[in-house]
Amino acid sequence: MNTTIENIYKDHQVKPYISPDRDIETWLLNPKPVPKRNMELLEDSLLAGDIILLWRINFRTFTTET
């Protein structure tokens, strides 16, 4: 199973954290990988995706409601 996840993220500079609680088999049926551009390290060692997430939280365009 890890081989498949490794293949999905093989071109990413930094691989995203995957919770051990995640149901990998179900996720792999319709994977939605983290975009490569969100996992690129910037000059200050932050990830672009972290900055995007903080920006969305600041403008209240990101919630945990489903």
Gaussian input, Z-matrix of N, CA and C with variables (Angstrom, degrees):
# hf/3-21g

backbone

0 1
 N
 C     1     B1
 C     2     B2     1     A1
 N     3     B3     2     A2     1     D1
 C     4     B4     3     A3     2     D2
 C     5     B5     4     A4     3     D3
 N     6     B6     5     A5     4     D4
 C     7     B7     6     A6     5     D5
 C     8     B8     7     A7     6     D6
 N     9     B9     8     A8     7     D7
 C    10    B10     9     A9     8     D8
 C    11    B11    10    A10     9     D9
 N    12    B12    11    A11    10    D10
 C    13    B13    12    A12    11    D11
 C    14    B14    13    A13    12    D12
 N    15    B15    14    A14    13    D13
 C    16    B16    15    A15    14    D14
 C    17    B17    16    A16    15    D15
 N    18    B18    17    A17    16    D16
 C    19    B19    18    A18    17    D17
 C    20    B20    19    A19    18    D18
 N    21    B21    20    A20    19    D19
 C    22    B22    21    A21    20    D20
 C    23    B23    22    A22    21    D21
 N    24    B24    23    A23    22    D22
 C    25    B25    24    A24    23    D23
 C    26    B26    25    A25    24    D24
 N    27    B27    26    A26    25    D25
 C    28    B28    27    A27    26    D26
 C    29    B29    28    A28    27    D27
 N    30    B30    29    A29    28    D28
 C    31    B31    30    A30    29    D29
 C    32    B32    31    A31    30    D30
 N    33    B33    32    A32    31    D31
 C    34    B34    33    A33    32    D32
 C    35    B35    34    A34    33    D33
 N    36    B36    35    A35    34    D34
 C    37    B37    36    A36    35    D35
 C    38    B38    37    A37    36    D36
 N    39    B39    38    A38    37    D37
 C    40    B40    39    A39    38    D38
 C    41    B41    40    A40    39    D39
 N    42    B42    41    A41    40    D40
 C    43    B43    42    A42    41    D41
 C    44    B44    43    A43    42    D42
 N    45    B45    44    A44    43    D43
 C    46    B46    45    A45    44    D44
 C    47    B47    46    A46    45    D45
 N    48    B48    47    A47    46    D46
 C    49    B49    48    A48    47    D47
 C    50    B50    49    A49    48    D48
 N    51    B51    50    A50    49    D49
 C    52    B52    51    A51    50    D50
 C    53    B53    52    A52    51    D51
 N    54    B54    53    A53    52    D52
 C    55    B55    54    A54    53    D53
 C    56    B56    55    A55    54    D54
 N    57    B57    56    A56    55    D55
 C    58    B58    57    A57    56    D56
 C    59    B59    58    A58    57    D57
 N    60    B60    59    A59    58    D58
 C    61    B61    60    A60    59    D59
 C    62    B62    61    A61    60    D60
 N    63    B63    62    A62    61    D61
 C    64    B64    63    A63    62    D62
 C    65    B65    64    A64    63    D63
 N    66    B66    65    A65    64    D64
 C    67    B67    66    A66    65    D65
 C    68    B68    67    A67    66    D66
 N    69    B69    68    A68    67    D67
 C    70    B70    69    A69    68    D68
 C    71    B71    70    A70    69    D69
 N    72    B72    71    A71    70    D70
 C    73    B73    72    A72    71    D71
 C    74    B74    73    A73    72    D72
 N    75    B75    74    A74    73    D73
 C    76    B76    75    A75    74    D74
 C    77    B77    76    A76    75    D75
 N    78    B78    77    A77    76    D76
 C    79    B79    78    A78    77    D77
 C    80    B80    79    A79    78    D78
 N    81    B81    80    A80    79    D79
 C    82    B82    81    A81    80    D80
 C    83    B83    82    A82    81    D81
 N    84    B84    83    A83    82    D82
 C    85    B85    84    A84    83    D83
 C    86    B86    85    A85    84    D84
 N    87    B87    86    A86    85    D85
 C    88    B88    87    A87    86    D86
 C    89    B89    88    A88    87    D87
 N    90    B90    89    A89    88    D88
 C    91    B91    90    A90    89    D89
 C    92    B92    91    A91    90    D90
 N    93    B93    92    A92    91    D91
 C    94    B94    93    A93    92    D92
 C    95    B95    94    A94    93    D93
 N    96    B96    95    A95    94    D94
 C    97    B97    96    A96    95    D95
 C    98    B98    97    A97    96    D96
 N    99    B99    98    A98    97    D97
 C   100   B100    99    A99    98    D98
 C   101   B101   100   A100    99    D99
 N   102   B102   101   A101   100   D100
 C   103   B103   102   A102   101   D101
 C   104   B104   103   A103   102   D102
 N   105   B105   104   A104   103   D103
 C   106   B106   105   A105   104   D104
 C   107   B107   106   A106   105   D105
 N   108   B108   107   A107   106   D106
 C   109   B109   108   A108   107   D107
 C   110   B110   109   A109   108   D108
 N   111   B111   110   A110   109   D109
 C   112   B112   111   A111   110   D110
 C   113   B113   112   A112   111   D111
 N   114   B114   113   A113   112   D112
 C   115   B115   114   A114   113   D113
 C   116   B116   115   A115   114   D114
 N   117   B117   116   A116   115   D115
 C   118   B118   117   A117   116   D116
 C   119   B119   118   A118   117   D117
 N   120   B120   119   A119   118   D118
 C   121   B121   120   A120   119   D119
 C   122   B122   121   A121   120   D120
 N   123   B123   122   A122   121   D121
 C   124   B124   123   A123   122   D122
 C   125   B125   124   A124   123   D123
 N   126   B126   125   A125   124   D124
 C   127   B127   126   A126   125   D125
 C   128   B128   127   A127   126   D126
 N   129   B129   128   A128   127   D127
 C   130   B130   129   A129   128   D128
 C   131   B131   130   A130   129   D129
 N   132   B132   131   A131   130   D130
 C   133   B133   132   A132   131   D131
 C   134   B134   133   A133   132   D132
 N   135   B135   134   A134   133   D133
 C   136   B136   135   A135   134   D134
 C   137   B137   136   A136   135   D135
 N   138   B138   137   A137   136   D136
 C   139   B139   138   A138   137   D137
 C   140   B140   139   A139   138   D138
 N   141   B141   140   A140   139   D139
 C   142   B142   141   A141   140   D140
 C   143   B143   142   A142   141   D141
 N   144   B144   143   A143   142   D142
 C   145   B145   144   A144   143   D143
 C   146   B146   145   A145   144   D144
 N   147   B147   146   A146   145   D145
 C   148   B148   147   A147   146   D146
 C   149   B149   148   A148   147   D147
 N   150   B150   149   A149   148   D148
 C   151   B151   150   A150   149   D149
 C   152   B152   151   A151   150   D150
 N   153   B153   152   A152   151   D151
 C   154   B154   153   A153   152   D152
 C   155   B155   154   A154   153   D153
 N   156   B156   155   A155   154   D154
 C   157   B157   156   A156   155   D155
 C   158   B158   157   A157   156   D156
 N   159   B159   158   A158   157   D157
 C   160   B160   159   A159   158   D158
 C   161   B161   160   A160   159   D159
 N   162   B162   161   A161   160   D160
 C   163   B163   162   A162   161   D161
 C   164   B164   163   A163   162   D162
 N   165   B165   164   A164   163   D163
 C   166   B166   165   A165   164   D164
 C   167   B167   166   A166   165   D165
 N   168   B168   167   A167   166   D166
 C   169   B169   168   A168   167   D167
 C   170   B170   169   A169   168   D168
 N   171   B171   170   A170   169   D169
 C   172   B172   171   A171   170   D170
 C   173   B173   172   A172   171   D171
 N   174   B174   173   A173   172   D172
 C   175   B175   174   A174   173   D173
 C   176   B176   175   A175   174   D174
 N   177   B177   176   A176   175   D175
 C   178   B178   177   A177   176   D176
 C   179   B179   178   A178   177   D177
 N   180   B180   179   A179   178   D178
 C   181   B181   180   A180   179   D179
 C   182   B182   181   A181   180   D180
 N   183   B183   182   A182   181   D181
 C   184   B184   183   A183   182   D182
 C   185   B185   184   A184   183   D183
 N   186   B186   185   A185   184   D184
 C   187   B187   186   A186   185   D185
 C   188   B188   187   A187   186   D186
 N   189   B189   188   A188   187   D187
 C   190   B190   189   A189   188   D188
 C   191   B191   190   A190   189   D189
 N   192   B192   191   A191   190   D190
 C   193   B193   192   A192   191   D191
 C   194   B194   193   A193   192   D192
 N   195   B195   194   A194   193   D193
 C   196   B196   195   A195   194   D194
 C   197   B197   196   A196   195   D195

   B1=1.4473
   B2=1.5256
   B3=1.3173
   B4=1.4625
   B5=1.5173
   B6=1.3318
   B7=1.4525
   B8=1.5226
   B9=1.3240
   B10=1.4534
   B11=1.5229
   B12=1.3103
   B13=1.4634
   B14=1.5233
   B15=1.3077
   B16=1.4683
   B17=1.5305
   B18=1.3315
   B19=1.4643
   B20=1.5209
   B21=1.3276
   B22=1.4623
   B23=1.5272
   B24=1.3228
   B25=1.4689
   B26=1.5241
   B27=1.3186
   B28=1.4662
   B29=1.5263
   B30=1.3353
   B31=1.4622
   B32=1.5272
   B33=1.3267
   B34=1.4638
   B35=1.5303
   B36=1.3221
   B37=1.4616
   B38=1.5291
   B39=1.3310
   B40=1.4601
   B41=1.5165
   B42=1.3204
   B43=1.4549
   B44=1.5307
   B45=1.3354
   B46=1.4555
   B47=1.5232
   B48=1.3189
   B49=1.4583
   B50=1.5230
   B51=1.3098
   B52=1.4584
   B53=1.5162
   B54=1.3014
   B55=1.4614
   B56=1.5258
   B57=1.3223
   B58=1.4650
   B59=1.5312
   B60=1.3357
   B61=1.4649
   B62=1.5262
   B63=1.3270
   B64=1.4726
   B65=1.5203
   B66=1.3105
   B67=1.4676
   B68=1.5352
   B69=1.3063
   B70=1.4656
   B71=1.5304
   B72=1.3123
   B73=1.4766
   B74=1.5206
   B75=1.3147
   B76=1.4608
   B77=1.5236
   B78=1.3203
   B79=1.4569
   B80=1.5301
   B81=1.3268
   B82=1.4660
   B83=1.5273
   B84=1.3268
   B85=1.4619
   B86=1.5251
   B87=1.3212
   B88=1.4574
   B89=1.5318
   B90=1.3342
   B91=1.4626
   B92=1.5272
   B93=1.3131
   B94=1.4576
   B95=1.5241
   B96=1.3269
   B97=1.4618
   B98=1.5252
   B99=1.3112
   B100=1.4570
   B101=1.5278
   B102=1.3374
   B103=1.4694
   B104=1.5291
   B105=1.3085
   B106=1.4640
   B107=1.5267
   B108=1.3357
   B109=1.4769
   B110=1.5241
   B111=1.3423
   B112=1.4688
   B113=1.5257
   B114=1.3139
   B115=1.4581
   B116=1.5222
   B117=1.3440
   B118=1.4629
   B119=1.5249
   B120=1.3206
   B121=1.4671
   B122=1.5191
   B123=1.3127
   B124=1.4592
   B125=1.5184
   B126=1.3192
   B127=1.4638
   B128=1.5210
   B129=1.3210
   B130=1.4613
   B131=1.5306
   B132=1.3223
   B133=1.4679
   B134=1.5312
   B135=1.3186
   B136=1.4604
   B137=1.5199
   B138=1.3126
   B139=1.4582
   B140=1.5210
   B141=1.3209
   B142=1.4603
   B143=1.5270
   B144=1.3168
   B145=1.4627
   B146=1.5159
   B147=1.3293
   B148=1.4697
   B149=1.5261
   B150=1.3232
   B151=1.4572
   B152=1.5269
   B153=1.3223
   B154=1.4628
   B155=1.5193
   B156=1.3165
   B157=1.4644
   B158=1.5235
   B159=1.3256
   B160=1.4659
   B161=1.5268
   B162=1.3198
   B163=1.4553
   B164=1.5280
   B165=1.3391
   B166=1.4668
   B167=1.5250
   B168=1.3219
   B169=1.4614
   B170=1.5285
   B171=1.3253
   B172=1.4660
   B173=1.5267
   B174=1.3367
   B175=1.4619
   B176=1.5239
   B177=1.3179
   B178=1.4663
   B179=1.5252
   B180=1.3403
   B181=1.4632
   B182=1.5115
   B183=1.3129
   B184=1.4671
   B185=1.5115
   B186=1.3143
   B187=1.4605
   B188=1.5210
   B189=1.3068
   B190=1.4638
   B191=1.5240
   B192=1.3402
   B193=1.4552
   B194=1.5179
   B195=1.3366
   B196=1.4629
   B197=1.5101
   A1=111.06
   A2=118.97
   A3=121.71
   A4=112.01
   A5=116.13
   A6=119.34
   A7=110.22
   A8=117.67
   A9=121.06
   A10=110.76
   A11=117.30
   A12=120.78
   A13=109.72
   A14=117.31
   A15=120.65
   A16=110.56
   A17=117.32
   A18=120.10
   A19=111.69
   A20=117.22
   A21=121.02
   A22=110.46
   A23=116.39
   A24=121.11
   A25=113.32
   A26=118.55
   A27=120.67
   A28=113.75
   A29=118.32
   A30=120.97
   A31=113.20
   A32=117.63
   A33=120.99
   A34=110.00
   A35=116.14
   A36=120.63
   A37=110.25
   A38=115.97
   A39=122.44
   A40=106.57
   A41=117.04
   A42=120.30
   A43=109.63
   A44=117.33
   A45=119.53
   A46=112.07
   A47=115.39
   A48=121.52
   A49=107.97
   A50=116.69
   A51=122.35
   A52=107.46
   A53=115.13
   A54=121.38
   A55=110.74
   A56=117.55
   A57=119.72
   A58=111.54
   A59=117.42
   A60=121.57
   A61=112.93
   A62=117.38
   A63=120.81
   A64=110.31
   A65=115.86
   A66=121.97
   A67=107.33
   A68=116.20
   A69=122.66
   A70=111.51
   A71=116.81
   A72=119.45
   A73=111.56
   A74=117.44
   A75=120.65
   A76=110.25
   A77=117.71
   A78=121.82
   A79=111.01
   A80=116.59
   A81=120.45
   A82=112.65
   A83=118.11
   A84=120.20
   A85=110.94
   A86=117.02
   A87=122.83
   A88=108.75
   A89=117.14
   A90=119.83
   A91=112.44
   A92=115.02
   A93=122.19
   A94=106.42
   A95=116.72
   A96=119.56
   A97=112.38
   A98=114.55
   A99=121.50
   A100=106.79
   A101=118.09
   A102=119.58
   A103=111.71
   A104=114.99
   A105=120.96
   A106=111.78
   A107=116.96
   A108=120.94
   A109=111.98
   A110=117.61
   A111=120.61
   A112=112.23
   A113=117.61
   A114=121.46
   A115=112.19
   A116=117.06
   A117=120.87
   A118=109.18
   A119=115.29
   A120=120.13
   A121=110.01
   A122=115.21
   A123=121.35
   A124=109.67
   A125=117.88
   A126=122.23
   A127=113.22
   A128=117.43
   A129=121.02
   A130=112.57
   A131=117.46
   A132=124.99
   A133=113.35
   A134=116.83
   A135=120.44
   A136=108.67
   A137=115.18
   A138=119.63
   A139=108.77
   A140=115.99
   A141=120.32
   A142=110.45
   A143=117.90
   A144=121.94
   A145=112.78
   A146=117.99
   A147=121.11
   A148=110.42
   A149=116.43
   A150=120.73
   A151=110.08
   A152=117.41
   A153=121.36
   A154=110.18
   A155=117.13
   A156=121.21
   A157=111.27
   A158=117.69
   A159=120.91
   A160=111.72
   A161=116.83
   A162=121.60
   A163=110.15
   A164=116.93
   A165=120.60
   A166=111.42
   A167=117.37
   A168=120.46
   A169=109.69
   A170=116.78
   A171=121.48
   A172=111.70
   A173=116.99
   A174=120.71
   A175=112.61
   A176=115.84
   A177=123.11
   A178=112.72
   A179=116.05
   A180=119.67
   A181=110.98
   A182=116.21
   A183=121.18
   A184=107.87
   A185=116.47
   A186=120.65
   A187=108.51
   A188=115.69
   A189=120.34
   A190=111.19
   A191=116.21
   A192=119.72
   A193=109.74
   A194=115.79
   A195=119.49
   A196=110.44
   D1=-41.80
   D2=179.69
   D3=-61.80
   D4=-29.66
   D5=179.24
   D6=-61.68
   D7=-40.40
   D8=179.26
   D9=-65.20
   D10=-44.55
   D11=178.02
   D12=-64.03
   D13=-41.23
   D14=177.16
   D15=-60.89
   D16=-38.49
   D17=178.33
   D18=-66.33
   D19=-38.71
   D20=-179.85
   D21=-63.21
   D22=-40.44
   D23=-174.86
   D24=-104.72
   D25=18.47
   D26=-175.22
   D27=-63.35
   D28=-29.03
   D29=-178.31
   D30=-95.65
   D31=1.37
   D32=179.88
   D33=-80.06
   D34=138.29
   D35=178.32
   D36=-64.22
   D37=-42.81
   D38=177.59
   D39=-126.29
   D40=133.17
   D41=179.20
   D42=-86.03
   D43=138.42
   D44=-178.98
   D45=-70.28
   D46=155.55
   D47=175.41
   D48=-71.67
   D49=133.59
   D50=175.68
   D51=-119.40
   D52=118.41
   D53=-177.39
   D54=-61.21
   D55=139.17
   D56=176.22
   D57=-66.53
   D58=-15.92
   D59=178.30
   D60=-82.98
   D61=-11.34
   D62=-178.40
   D63=-68.82
   D64=138.51
   D65=175.82
   D66=-82.99
   D67=91.22
   D68=-174.18
   D69=-61.48
   D70=-41.62
   D71=-178.12
   D72=-60.48
   D73=-42.36
   D74=178.55
   D75=-68.80
   D76=-42.45
   D77=-179.80
   D78=-60.96
   D79=-38.35
   D80=-177.88
   D81=-69.57
   D82=-16.45
   D83=176.44
   D84=-67.34
   D85=-32.48
   D86=177.81
   D87=-146.29
   D88=68.80
   D89=-173.88
   D90=-67.48
   D91=141.34
   D92=173.88
   D93=-125.51
   D94=81.08
   D95=-176.22
   D96=-65.84
   D97=154.91
   D98=174.90
   D99=-65.15
   D100=131.15
   D101=179.50
   D102=-57.65
   D103=141.95
   D104=-178.51
   D105=-57.29
   D106=-38.92
   D107=-178.34
   D108=-64.13
   D109=-24.96
   D110=179.10
   D111=-79.80
   D112=-13.99
   D113=-176.90
   D114=-109.01
   D115=21.46
   D116=177.19
   D117=-93.74
   D118=132.59
   D119=177.18
   D120=-74.56
   D121=136.12
   D122=176.69
   D123=-96.06
   D124=178.25
   D125=-176.50
   D126=-56.27
   D127=-34.37
   D128=-176.47
   D129=-91.70
   D130=16.09
   D131=178.07
   D132=68.17
   D133=17.88
   D134=172.45
   D135=-95.20
   D136=156.50
   D137=175.38
   D138=-90.16
   D139=143.25
   D140=177.80
   D141=-57.00
   D142=-39.62
   D143=179.46
   D144=-63.12
   D145=-33.65
   D146=177.25
   D147=-65.43
   D148=-41.67
   D149=179.80
   D150=-66.85
   D151=-41.75
   D152=177.66
   D153=-61.20
   D154=-44.12
   D155=179.70
   D156=-62.30
   D157=-46.53
   D158=178.59
   D159=-62.84
   D160=-38.10
   D161=178.64
   D162=-63.59
   D163=-45.05
   D164=-179.80
   D165=-66.36
   D166=-38.44
   D167=177.48
   D168=-63.83
   D169=-42.59
   D170=-179.95
   D171=-60.09
   D172=-39.26
   D173=-178.95
   D174=-91.35
   D175=8.61
   D176=177.89
   D177=56.44
   D178=36.35
   D179=175.55
   D180=-105.04
   D181=11.52
   D182=177.59
   D183=-133.45
   D184=124.08
   D185=176.95
   D186=-132.29
   D187=167.83
   D188=177.21
   D189=-98.38
   D190=6.40
   D191=178.85
   D192=-75.09
   D193=144.38
   D194=177.48
   D195=-110.44

